[in-house]
């Protein structure tokens, strides 16, 4: 199997696992800070176990060799996780999933700046399609909420609060940046950095959360979210940038937009509207374009350029 298809395989499997994330966060209904503590616990447990098994006695050397870059990956992963959970709790989860569509643009920009690795033409086409899909959904949401009518009447539209808007911006920005740094890092994986991000959540959130108690009646949903969805998914997703570009990884991540909407429908009864289905179809087309174009390329991608 070529490295490129291995990268796509890791990314797609990780996205399949993480796709019910937004729906489960809403279903569990915990305080965001408390949920972040337990989410960090799940990420730490899975990442730490795999890190010990992989690096064995060389675990400390991971941090000494990766230096500031390894710490930044952990920090950005922690902040992006906080932003995602806060957005999922305070905003329409479908709108959050659509904002993730900006991730490939972030990945492309950071790849050019940090790796001197411009995306191939098919990736830019797929990014354009993802923007189109996002625009369809945003237009539909604005129309349904009466925002367009408010703008025509010269009224100030009802927008999310500044903290929610900041979280929405940070999610795709740090998604693309994190994938780019993972590709830049000269290590076989970033699992120890993932584990450190989990430690950050467990160290900080108890001072913010009103309670860390797990609500009753959601035992299986809660632990499935904490261990499997949160812990396992990013183990696989962060492996993908070792084989494909961060922009391509972010594009595959867009499948969560489609699959996540279906989970929201199934678990929360929030049926997708016509514009959400149309936008999701365009996003799916974007992923198909980039995967098919990769399959047609005879040569496999080279490793990231040296820093």
Helices and strands as residue ranges (DSSP letters): H 3-18, H 21-28, H 32-55, G 56-58, H 59-90, H 93-99, G 100-102, H 103-115, H 121-144, H 147-152, H 162-184, H 191-204, G 205-207, H 219-223, I 224-232, H 233-240, H 246-253, H 255-268, H 274-296
